Amino acid sequence: MEFFRRAAGQPKRLAVFPGTFNPVTVAHVALADAALTVADEVVFILPRTFPHKSYSGASFSQRVDMLCLALDTRVGISIAASEGGLFAEIAEECRQAYGDIRLSFLCGRDAAERIANWDYGDPEAFAGMLRKFDFLVAARSGEYRPPEHQQASFAALELECALDHVSASEIRARIARGEEWEQLVPARVQKMVREIYTS
């Protein structure tokens, strides 16, 4: 794991926020802010390779620059790259970097459902993951309701305002259609987003 920014101190609970951040949105920032009410630190993780998609739009270095610019003034935030893109791989890299701490992956309801219902090729694979880390899940077009036997591994995160309409894909679509998008990204990265996605 390579850090581009690392928060001071040693957290007891680390909120791990992997994503494509193509581009970073106000929803990403709001999710991190909410996580900091229960975790000591949030680390934004940009995998060097994605397991189910390839890089398009912004390059890896541009996404790192956007994250660093968007989060520059925030306390308790780290930004890093992982070599692996799967949750189990990212968790292992976090343990190597931070030691034996509590890991909580940060995501929205839609991502939680994909992760929990993914075919890992082994029916016990997801249960094994839940012994190594848990999840902080924000409502997104509804709340995630895990099966009863997994409820202890999922905690709901409350966001200050509804952000269901905010996504990186929606921002890219609005830019392509010539519609307003600026309010969906942090003010500090608006110029950079315009340069990257309107060229």
N, C-alpha and C positions, 0 to 999 in steps of 0.2 A: 504494500500500500504506500502510495506516494502522497504526502500532504502538500497542499498549496497554501493552506492556512490551518493552524492548529490552535484551539482554545487553550488558555492557561489552566493548569490544575489537572488533577486526576479524577475523572468522574466515577461515581459508584454505579450509576445507571446511564447508559449511552443510548440515545435514540439514533438509529441508523436509517438514513434516508437515501436509498438508491433511486436513481432515475435517469432519464435521458436528457431532461432539462433543455428541450429544443423548441422554444427558449424557456428560461426560468420565468415563472409566473407569480402573480401576487398570491395565488393559492398555495404554491410551494412555501413561500415565506410565512404565510398565516399558519400553515401546518407545523412548521418548525417552531413558531412562537408558541403555539398550543402545546407542543411536546415539551418545551422548556418549563412548563408548569409542573411536570411530573418527572422529567429527566434532568440530569445535571448538564448534559451537553448534547447537541445534535451534530452529527457528521453527515454532510451531503456527500454521497458517493457517486461518482461518475465512472462506470466501468469502461475500460479501454476497448472491450469488445462486448457486444450484447448477444445473449444466447438466442434471441428470436428475431433480431432485426439488425440492419447495418446502419452506419452513419450516413445521414443525408441532411440537407439543410446546413446548419452550423457545424463546423469541424469540431473535433475534440478540444483543441486549444481555445477556440472561440467560446465554447460552452464553459470551460474553466474560467475564462476571463469574465463572462457574464455573471457567473456565480460569485466570483470574487468581488465584482463591482456591486452587485445587488446586495450582498451581505456584509459589505465592508465595515459598517458602523455597528454591527450587532455583536453582543457579548454571548459567549457560550456556543458559538458556531464554528465548526471546522469544515474544511473542504478537502476532499481527497479523491484519488483515483484508485480503483481496484483492478487487479489483473484479471480476476474472474468476474463473471456476470451473474452467476446463480447465487441465491440467498445463502446457501450453505458455504459457498466459496467466500462470499463477502464476510460472513460471520467469522470464518476462520482467520481471514486477514485482519479483521478488527481485533480478535483475541490476541493475535501476534503483536499488534501495535499498542493495545491498551492493557493487556493482561487479563486476568480472570475477573471480569465485571459482568453485570447484568446487561444483556443486549435486548433492545426492543426495536423491532423494525417498524418504520413509520409508513403508513399508506392510507389511501382512501378506500371506501367501501368496495368500489368496483375492483380495485387491485387485490384486496383481501379475498374476494370471492374467486378471482382467477388463481391466486396462489393456493388457496385451500382446496380447490377442485381440480388442480392440474394433475395430469397423469405422469407421475414420476417413475413409472415402470416398476415400482415396488409399493404395495399397499401400506407398508409401514414407514415409508420414507417421510411423509409429512409429520407423523407422530414423533419420529426421531428428531425432526427439526424443532418441534415444539418443546423438546427437552433441553434444547440449547439456546433458544431465544423465544421471546413472545412478541406480540404485535400491539401497536397503538393505532387505532383505526378511526379516521374521521368520517362522518356521514357524508355521503355523496349520492344524491338522488335516492336517499333512503339510508337506513342504518344497517350495518352488517350484523347478522344474527348467527353466531357460530353454533354448531351442534352442541348439545348439552355437555358432552364429555370433553369439549375443547374450550369451554367458556372461560376457564381460569387463564388461558393463554391469550385472550383478546380483551383489550380495554378500549372503551370508547373515548375519543378525544373531542372536546367541545370547541368549535371555532366561534370566533366573535361575530361573524356574519356569514350568510349563505354564499358559497362560492361554487355552486354546482355548475354554473355556466362558464367557469374559467378552466381552460385546458390549453396546453401548448398547441394541440392540433387545431383548436378553434382560433387561436391567435394567427396561426399560419394561414388558415382558410380566410379569415377576415382580411389579412394583408393581401392575399391573392385576389379577393373580390373588391379591393379598394375601400373597405369599410373601416370604421373606427376600431382600433384595437389597443390604443395607448394605455387605457385605464386597466388593462388586464396584466400588464407587466410592471415591475417596480420602476419608479420614475428614473432611477439612476441608470437603467439599461435601455431606456426608450431609444436613444440615439443609436446605440449599438445594434439593437434589434432591427431598426429601420435600415441600417446599412447592410446587415447580413441578409435579411429576408426580402428586401425589395429590389435587390440587384438582379 
